[in-house]
Amino acid sequence: MYYLLFLYSAFSCLFVLAIYRLFFHPLHRYPGPILAALTDWYEVYYDIVKGGGLLAKYEQLHQLHGPVIRVGPNTLHFNYTKAYHDIYTYGSTLVKHSVFYDALGVHAPESSLIFSDPEVAKGFITATVLPPSSDLPRVHDSTKANILDSFDFSHPILQGLKEAQLKIWFQLHFPFFVTFALNAPQKLILWLLPEFESYLKMKAGFERQIDSLMNNPDTLSMVEHETVFHHLLEPKDQKHLSRASLVDEAFLLVAAGGDTTANACNIGTFYALKYPHIHRKLKEELEEVWVDKDRPMTYTALEKLPYLTAFIKEALRLSIGVVHPLPRVVGLSTPEIGGLKIPAGTIVGMSVKLLHMNPDVFPDPYTFNPDRWLDQDTNQRMLDLAPFSKGPRMCLAWCELYLIFGNILRRLDLKLLITEDMIESFAGNCEDYFLPRWDKEYRVFVQNTA
């Protein structure tokens, strides 16, 4: 008897909630799937069951319903330039959606990733991100990571990041499992989840390095060049970070600072080798200013090369960056978003892929074309190039890309290894695993040094 009463009460509550969300919720006038308006499990289905299929579904919904769609009970997704800049422009009154970012950073809960207050994040980043310097080329020659010595280049760090990407949605939607894994005995976790070994090794390595620096701070003055941890361990105008915070920040720097840049390198290299005229222009430009390839070339010299710069911009455009829409929460003082007054508390977002593939700004957007960046007026295109979202972190990524592409294209003679399963194009559809993921890859071989 009692369980029937309980079931009736539960069903009645769900029915009332459904009626409210469909007909009386502040977002009920915005078009979108009925299931999305009823439950957040709509997103879970496309993230996990459809294997990173959420963004592709959003693109279909925009074609069907227009530039603003309701994709959750309290969530809107946009598809036009002004809305993107209103949502993500630095200094906006919108804040990060804490539930999403807490789950994203569940393995690094004290990192700057989860800072939801824009002023706190601004202060942290300003204090820790290094400006571009002529010392950066020397980082390129470091062999301490020994990644190239790993069989098939499958270094444990790289494998760990790849495995983590494939499990990102399980982590985001069920973060309590990750919390359990982080607090359970190590032997039990490795027995249940052997793939967790790479994470534990990475964490142990970060802990050893940070303990060494904290116990022997004088070693900071003995290294060849500054690192971000000089600023984290010796902060200006702020408190010293805890050991846990330093370890968590190390995870963030390796993960966030690696895959987005790596994707741009991956895509840029592919198109440079696929299209001989692009490769030839890059080689000629580099050879003209870099006569002796055995001597290092500085970042400041490379950034002055117009075609290399255009090439890097196009590689960043097609590599997208973080493909998943990053959720922000509308505040009481938030101005209009894309010309619309959105109710406070609404979760809003827009995938940068839709920004980068806007044909009004980037004609023939699915074609890799560096020449589009050589026009006299590219101000709007630069405004709409946001592979690292908004904010000051992007400067280091640009440095890396100039140095990586400059050294590879000047010093090596690379050729595509043509195979039946080689990817034909990185443009178009990609799986949404927070970062973009493609179902095919490619291989290259080095004939000889250039």
VEXDREN-2710 file (C-alpha; in Angstrom, 1 decimal):
% VEXDREN-2710
k/r/px/py/pz
1/MET/0.0/0.0/0.0
2/TYR/2.7/2.5/1.0
3/TYR/4.9/1.7/-2.0
4/LEU/1.9/2.4/-4.3
5/LEU/1.4/5.7/-2.6
6/PHE/5.1/6.5/-3.0
7/LEU/5.0/5.6/-6.7
8/TYR/1.9/7.7/-7.2
9/SER/3.5/10.7/-5.5
10/ALA/6.7/10.3/-7.4
11/PHE/4.9/10.1/-10.7
12/SER/2.8/13.1/-9.8
13/CYS/5.9/15.2/-9.0
14/LEU/7.5/14.1/-12.3
15/PHE/4.3/14.9/-14.2
16/VAL/4.1/18.4/-12.7
17/LEU/7.8/19.0/-13.3
18/ALA/7.4/18.0/-17.0
19/ILE/4.4/20.3/-17.4
20/TYR/6.3/23.2/-15.9
21/ARG/9.4/22.7/-18.1
22/LEU/7.4/22.3/-21.2
23/PHE/4.8/25.1/-20.8
24/PHE/5.8/27.5/-18.0
25/HIS/9.6/27.5/-17.7
26/PRO/11.3/30.8/-18.7
27/LEU/12.9/29.0/-21.7
28/HIS/9.7/27.3/-22.9
29/ARG/9.5/29.6/-26.0
30/TYR/12.8/28.5/-27.4
31/PRO/12.7/25.7/-29.9
32/GLY/14.3/22.3/-29.4
33/PRO/13.6/18.6/-28.8
34/ILE/10.9/17.9/-26.2
35/LEU/13.2/15.4/-24.5
36/ALA/15.9/18.0/-24.1
37/ALA/13.4/20.3/-22.4
38/LEU/12.4/17.6/-20.1
39/THR/15.7/16.2/-18.9
40/ASP/19.5/16.7/-18.9
41/TRP/19.8/13.0/-19.8
42/TYR/19.3/14.0/-23.4
43/GLU/22.9/15.3/-23.4
44/VAL/24.1/12.1/-21.6
45/TYR/22.6/10.0/-24.3
46/TYR/24.5/11.8/-27.1
47/ASP/27.7/12.1/-25.2
48/ILE/28.0/8.5/-24.0
49/VAL/25.6/6.2/-26.0
50/LYS/26.2/8.0/-29.3
51/GLY/29.9/8.3/-28.6
52/GLY/30.7/12.0/-28.8
53/GLY/27.7/12.8/-31.0
54/LEU/26.3/15.8/-29.1
55/LEU/27.8/18.5/-31.3
56/ALA/26.7/16.9/-34.5
57/LYS/23.2/16.7/-33.1
58/TYR/23.3/20.4/-32.2
59/GLU/24.3/21.3/-35.7
60/GLN/21.3/19.3/-37.0
61/LEU/19.0/21.1/-34.5
62/HIS/20.3/24.5/-35.6
63/GLN/19.5/23.7/-39.2
64/LEU/16.0/22.7/-38.2
65/HIS/15.2/25.3/-35.6
66/GLY/17.4/28.3/-36.2
67/PRO/20.3/30.1/-34.4
68/VAL/19.1/29.6/-30.8
69/ILE/17.9/26.2/-29.5
70/ARG/17.0/24.8/-26.1
71/VAL/19.2/21.8/-25.5
72/GLY/18.4/21.2/-21.8
73/PRO/15.7/22.1/-19.2
74/ASN/17.7/25.3/-18.4
75/THR/20.2/25.4/-21.3
76/LEU/20.4/27.3/-24.6
77/HIS/22.9/26.8/-27.4
78/PHE/23.7/29.5/-29.9
79/ASN/25.0/29.6/-33.5
80/TYR/25.9/33.1/-34.5
81/THR/29.0/35.3/-34.0
82/LYS/27.6/38.0/-31.8
83/ALA/26.3/35.5/-29.3
84/TYR/29.6/33.8/-29.0
85/HIS/31.5/37.0/-28.2
86/ASP/28.8/38.1/-25.8
87/ILE/29.1/34.8/-23.9
88/TYR/32.9/34.4/-23.8
89/THR/34.4/37.9/-24.0
90/TYR/36.8/38.3/-21.2
91/GLY/35.4/40.3/-18.3
92/SER/31.8/39.3/-18.9
93/THR/29.3/39.0/-16.1
94/LEU/28.7/35.4/-17.0
95/VAL/30.5/32.8/-14.8
96/LYS/31.5/29.2/-15.4
97/HIS/28.9/26.6/-14.8
98/SER/30.3/25.1/-11.6
99/VAL/28.7/21.7/-11.9
100/PHE/30.3/21.1/-15.3
101/TYR/33.7/22.4/-14.3
102/ASP/33.8/20.7/-10.9
103/ALA/33.2/17.4/-12.8
104/LEU/35.7/18.2/-15.5
105/GLY/38.4/18.9/-12.9
106/VAL/37.4/16.2/-10.4
107/HIS/40.8/14.7/-10.7
108/ALA/42.4/18.1/-10.1
109/PRO/40.0/19.9/-7.8
110/GLU/42.4/22.6/-6.7
111/SER/43.5/23.6/-10.2
112/SER/42.6/27.0/-11.8
113/LEU/40.4/25.1/-14.2
114/ILE/37.5/25.1/-11.8
115/PHE/37.7/28.8/-10.8
116/SER/34.2/30.2/-11.6
117/ASP/34.8/33.8/-10.4
118/PRO/36.3/35.7/-13.4
119/GLU/38.3/38.0/-11.2
120/VAL/39.9/35.1/-9.3
121/ALA/40.8/33.4/-12.5
122/LYS/42.2/36.6/-14.0
123/GLY/44.4/37.2/-11.0
124/PHE/45.8/33.7/-11.1
125/ILE/46.5/33.6/-14.8
126/THR/48.1/37.0/-14.8
127/ALA/50.4/36.0/-12.0
128/THR/51.5/32.7/-13.6
129/VAL/51.5/32.9/-17.4
130/LEU/54.9/33.8/-18.8
131/PRO/55.2/36.3/-21.7
132/PRO/56.8/35.2/-25.0
133/SER/60.6/35.3/-24.7
134/SER/63.7/34.5/-26.8
135/ASP/64.5/31.7/-24.4
136/LEU/61.7/29.5/-25.6
137/PRO/63.6/27.9/-28.5
138/ARG/65.9/26.3/-26.0
139/VAL/62.9/24.3/-24.6
140/HIS/62.6/22.7/-28.0
141/ASP/66.0/20.9/-27.5
142/SER/65.1/19.3/-24.2
143/THR/65.3/15.5/-24.3
144/LYS/64.2/15.0/-20.7
145/ALA/60.7/13.7/-21.6
146/ASN/62.2/11.0/-23.8
147/ILE/58.9/10.8/-25.7
148/LEU/60.7/10.1/-29.0
149/ASP/62.4/7.1/-27.4
150/SER/59.1/5.4/-26.7
151/PHE/58.1/2.6/-29.1
152/ASP/55.8/4.0/-31.7
153/PHE/56.0/7.3/-29.8
154/SER/53.5/5.8/-27.3
155/HIS/54.9/7.5/-24.2
156/PRO/52.8/6.7/-21.0
157/ILE/51.8/10.4/-20.7
158/LEU/50.5/10.5/-24.2
159/GLN/48.6/7.2/-23.8
160/GLY/47.2/8.4/-20.5
161/LEU/45.9/11.6/-22.0
162/LYS/44.4/9.7/-24.9
163/GLU/42.6/7.2/-22.6
164/ALA/41.4/10.1/-20.4
165/GLN/39.8/11.8/-23.5
166/LEU/37.9/8.7/-24.4
167/LYS/36.4/8.5/-20.8
168/ILE/35.8/12.3/-20.5
169/TRP/32.0/12.0/-20.7
170/PHE/31.8/9.2/-18.2
171/GLN/33.8/11.4/-15.8
172/LEU/31.7/14.5/-16.5
173/HIS/28.3/12.8/-16.0
174/PHE/29.3/10.4/-13.2
175/PRO/32.2/12.2/-11.4
176/PHE/31.6/10.3/-8.1
177/PHE/33.2/7.2/-9.7
178/VAL/36.3/9.2/-10.3
179/THR/36.2/10.5/-6.7
180/PHE/35.9/6.9/-5.5
181/ALA/38.9/5.9/-7.7
182/LEU/41.0/8.7/-6.4
183/ASN/40.4/7.8/-2.8
184/ALA/40.3/4.0/-3.0
185/PRO/43.4/1.8/-2.3
186/GLN/45.7/1.9/-5.3
187/LYS/45.9/-1.9/-5.7
188/LEU/42.1/-2.1/-5.8
189/ILE/41.8/0.6/-8.4
190/LEU/44.5/-1.0/-10.7
191/TRP/42.7/-4.3/-10.3
192/LEU/39.3/-2.8/-11.3
193/LEU/40.6/-0.2/-13.7
194/PRO/44.0/-1.1/-15.0
195/GLU/44.0/1.8/-17.5
196/PHE/44.1/4.1/-14.4
197/GLU/47.8/3.2/-14.1
198/SER/48.9/5.9/-16.5
199/TYR/47.1/8.6/-14.4
200/LEU/48.7/7.3/-11.2
201/LYS/52.2/7.3/-12.8
202/MET/51.7/10.9/-14.0
203/LYS/50.5/12.0/-10.6
204/ALA/53.5/10.3/-8.8
205/GLY/55.9/12.0/-11.3
206/PHE/54.4/15.4/-10.7
207/GLU/54.5/14.9/-6.9
208/ARG/58.2/14.0/-7.0
209/GLN/59.1/17.0/-9.0
210/ILE/57.1/19.4/-6.9
211/ASP/58.4/17.9/-3.7
212/SER/61.9/18.4/-5.0
213/LEU/61.3/22.0/-5.8
214/MET/59.5/22.7/-2.5
215/ASN/62.2/21.1/-0.5
216/ASN/65.0/22.7/-2.4
217/PRO/63.7/26.1/-3.6
218/ASP/67.3/27.1/-4.5
219/THR/67.2/24.8/-7.5
220/LEU/64.8/27.2/-9.2
221/SER/67.6/29.6/-9.8
222/MET/69.8/26.9/-11.3
223/VAL/67.7/25.8/-14.2
224/GLU/68.4/26.9/-17.8
225/HIS/65.1/28.8/-18.2
226/GLU/62.1/29.9/-16.2
227/THR/59.0/27.8/-16.1
228/VAL/55.5/28.6/-14.9
229/PHE/56.4/26.9/-11.5
230/HIS/58.8/29.7/-10.8
231/HIS/55.7/31.9/-10.5
232/LEU/53.6/29.4/-8.8
233/LEU/56.2/28.7/-6.1
234/GLU/57.2/32.3/-5.8
235/PRO/54.0/34.2/-6.4
236/LYS/53.8/37.9/-6.4
237/ASP/51.0/39.6/-4.4
238/GLN/49.2/36.4/-3.5
239/LYS/49.5/33.5/-1.1
240/HIS/51.7/30.4/-1.7
241/LEU/49.8/27.5/-3.3
242/SER/49.5/24.2/-1.4
243/ARG/51.2/21.1/-2.6
244/ALA/47.9/19.7/-3.8
245/SER/47.2/22.8/-5.8
246/LEU/50.6/22.6/-7.4
247/VAL/50.1/19.0/-8.4
248/ASP/46.6/19.7/-9.8
249/GLU/47.9/22.7/-11.7
250/ALA/50.6/20.5/-13.3
251/PHE/47.9/18.2/-14.6
252/LEU/46.0/21.1/-16.0
253/LEU/49.1/22.5/-17.8
254/VAL/50.0/19.2/-19.3
255/ALA/46.5/18.3/-20.4
256/ALA/45.1/21.7/-21.5
257/GLY/48.5/22.9/-22.9
258/GLY/49.2/19.8/-24.8
259/ASP/46.2/18.4/-26.8
260/THR/44.9/21.7/-28.3
261/THR/48.4/22.6/-29.6
262/ALA/49.0/19.0/-30.7
263/ASN/45.8/19.0/-32.8
264/ALA/46.9/22.1/-34.6
265/CYS/50.3/20.6/-35.3
266/ASN/48.7/17.4/-36.4
267/ILE/46.3/19.1/-38.8
268/GLY/48.8/21.7/-40.1
269/THR/51.4/19.0/-40.9
270/PHE/48.8/16.9/-42.7
271/TYR/47.8/19.8/-45.1
272/ALA/51.3/21.0/-45.6
273/LEU/52.2/17.5/-46.8
274/LYS/49.0/16.9/-48.7
275/TYR/49.2/20.1/-50.8
276/PRO/52.7/20.6/-52.4
277/HIS/52.1/24.3/-53.2
278/ILE/51.6/25.0/-49.4
279/HIS/54.7/23.0/-48.5
280/ARG/56.8/24.8/-51.1
281/LYS/55.7/28.3/-50.0
282/LEU/56.5/27.5/-46.4
283/LYS/59.9/26.0/-47.2
284/GLU/60.9/28.9/-49.4
285/GLU/59.9/31.5/-46.8
286/LEU/61.8/29.7/-44.0
287/GLU/64.9/29.1/-46.1
288/GLU/65.1/32.8/-47.0
289/VAL/65.4/34.0/-43.4
290/TRP/66.8/30.8/-41.8
291/VAL/69.9/30.2/-43.9
292/ASP/71.8/28.0/-41.5
293/LYS/69.2/25.4/-40.3
294/ASP/71.7/24.1/-37.6
295/ARG/71.4/27.4/-35.7
296/PRO/68.3/28.0/-33.7
297/MET/65.7/30.5/-34.9
298/THR/63.9/32.6/-32.3
299/TYR/60.1/32.9/-31.9
300/THR/60.2/36.6/-32.5
301/ALA/61.9/36.1/-35.9
302/LEU/59.4/33.3/-36.9
303/GLU/56.3/35.3/-36.0
304/LYS/57.3/38.0/-38.6
305/LEU/56.9/35.4/-41.5
306/PRO/53.6/36.2/-43.2
307/TYR/52.9/32.8/-44.9
308/LEU/53.9/30.8/-41.8
309/THR/51.7/33.0/-39.7
310/ALA/48.8/32.5/-42.2
311/PHE/49.4/28.8/-42.2
312/ILE/49.3/28.6/-38.4
313/LYS/46.1/30.5/-38.2
314/GLU/44.4/28.2/-40.7
315/ALA/45.7/25.1/-38.8
316/LEU/44.2/26.6/-35.6
317/ARG/40.9/27.3/-37.3
318/LEU/40.4/23.7/-38.6
319/SER/41.8/22.1/-35.4
320/ILE/39.0/24.1/-33.5
321/GLY/40.5/23.8/-30.0
322/VAL/37.9/22.8/-27.4
323/VAL/35.0/21.7/-29.6
324/HIS/32.4/21.2/-26.8
325/PRO/30.4/24.3/-25.9
326/LEU/31.8/25.6/-22.6
327/PRO/28.8/26.4/-20.3
328/ARG/28.4/29.8/-18.7
329/VAL/25.6/31.0/-16.3
330/VAL/23.8/34.2/-17.0
331/GLY/24.0/36.6/-14.1
332/LEU/21.5/39.3/-12.9
333/SER/23.6/42.0/-14.5
334/THR/24.4/40.2/-17.7
335/PRO/23.6/42.3/-20.8
336/GLU/21.9/41.0/-23.8
337/ILE/23.4/37.9/-25.5
338/GLY/23.2/38.1/-29.2
339/GLY/20.5/40.7/-29.0
340/LEU/18.4/38.6/-26.6
341/LYS/17.7/39.2/-22.9
342/ILE/18.2/35.8/-21.3
343/PRO/16.8/35.0/-17.9
344/ALA/19.3/35.0/-15.0
345/GLY/20.4/31.5/-14.1
346/THR/20.2/30.2/-17.6
347/ILE/23.1/28.1/-18.8
348/VAL/24.3/29.2/-22.2
349/GLY/27.1/28.1/-24.6
350/MET/28.3/27.9/-28.2
351/SER/30.8/25.6/-29.8
352/VAL/33.8/27.3/-31.3
353/LYS/33.4/25.0/-34.3
354/LEU/30.4/26.9/-35.4
355/LEU/32.4/30.1/-35.1
356/HIS/35.3/28.7/-37.2
357/MET/33.0/27.2/-39.8
358/ASN/30.9/30.3/-40.4
359/PRO/30.8/30.8/-44.2
360/ASP/30.0/34.5/-43.8
361/VAL/33.4/35.1/-42.2
362/PHE/35.4/32.1/-43.7
363/PRO/34.2/31.5/-47.3
364/ASP/34.5/27.8/-48.2
365/PRO/35.1/27.1/-44.5
366/TYR/35.9/23.3/-44.9
367/THR/38.9/24.0/-47.2
368/PHE/42.3/24.5/-45.8
369/ASN/43.4/27.8/-47.3
370/PRO/46.2/29.9/-45.6
371/ASP/45.7/32.5/-48.3
372/ARG/42.5/33.7/-46.7
373/TRP/44.7/35.2/-43.9
374/LEU/46.8/37.2/-46.4
375/ASP/44.0/39.6/-47.3
376/GLN/44.4/43.2/-46.4
377/ASP/41.6/43.3/-43.9
378/THR/41.4/40.2/-41.6
379/ASN/40.2/41.9/-38.5
380/GLN/36.8/40.1/-38.3
381/ARG/38.5/36.8/-39.1
382/MET/41.0/37.3/-36.3
383/LEU/38.2/38.2/-33.9
384/ASP/36.4/35.0/-34.8
385/LEU/39.5/32.8/-34.5
386/ALA/39.2/31.4/-31.0
387/PRO/40.8/28.0/-30.7
388/PHE/41.9/28.7/-27.1
389/SER/38.6/30.5/-26.2
390/LYS/39.3/34.0/-24.7
391/GLY/42.0/35.1/-22.3
392/PRO/45.8/35.4/-21.9
393/ARG/46.7/31.7/-21.9
394/MET/46.9/31.5/-25.7
395/CYS/50.2/33.4/-26.0
396/LEU/52.2/30.4/-25.1
397/ALA/50.4/28.1/-27.6
398/TRP/51.3/30.6/-30.4
399/CYS/55.0/30.4/-29.3
400/GLU/54.9/26.6/-29.4
401/LEU/53.3/26.5/-32.8
402/TYR/55.8/28.9/-34.4
403/LEU/58.7/27.0/-33.0
404/ILE/57.4/23.5/-33.8
405/PHE/56.3/24.2/-37.4
406/GLY/59.4/26.3/-38.0
407/ASN/61.8/23.6/-36.9
408/ILE/59.9/20.7/-38.5
409/LEU/59.4/22.3/-41.9
410/ARG/62.9/23.8/-42.1
411/ARG/64.9/20.9/-40.7
412/LEU/63.1/17.8/-41.9
413/ASP/62.0/16.4/-45.2
414/LEU/58.6/14.8/-44.5
415/LYS/56.4/12.7/-46.8
416/LEU/52.9/11.3/-46.3
417/LEU/52.7/7.6/-46.0
418/ILE/49.7/6.8/-48.3
419/THR/47.5/4.0/-46.9
420/GLU/44.0/2.9/-47.5
421/ASP/42.8/3.9/-44.0
422/MET/44.4/7.4/-44.1
423/ILE/42.1/10.3/-43.3
424/GLU/41.2/12.3/-46.3
425/SER/40.3/15.6/-44.5
426/PHE/40.1/17.0/-41.0
427/ALA/37.4/19.4/-42.0
428/GLY/33.8/18.6/-41.4
429/ASN/32.4/16.2/-38.8
430/CYS/34.5/15.2/-35.7
431/GLU/33.5/13.4/-32.6
432/ASP/32.9/15.7/-29.5
433/TYR/35.1/14.3/-26.7
434/PHE/35.5/17.8/-25.2
435/LEU/38.4/18.1/-27.7
436/PRO/37.7/17.1/-31.3
437/ARG/38.4/13.4/-32.2
438/TRP/38.6/12.0/-35.7
439/ASP/38.0/8.4/-36.6
440/LYS/41.1/8.1/-38.8
441/GLU/44.7/9.2/-38.7
442/TYR/47.8/9.4/-41.0
443/ARG/51.5/8.6/-40.9
444/VAL/54.5/10.3/-42.2
445/PHE/58.1/9.3/-42.7
446/VAL/61.3/11.3/-42.8
447/GLN/63.3/10.8/-46.0
448/ASN/66.3/12.9/-44.7
449/THR/67.0/16.1/-43.0
450/ALA/66.0/19.1/-45.1
END
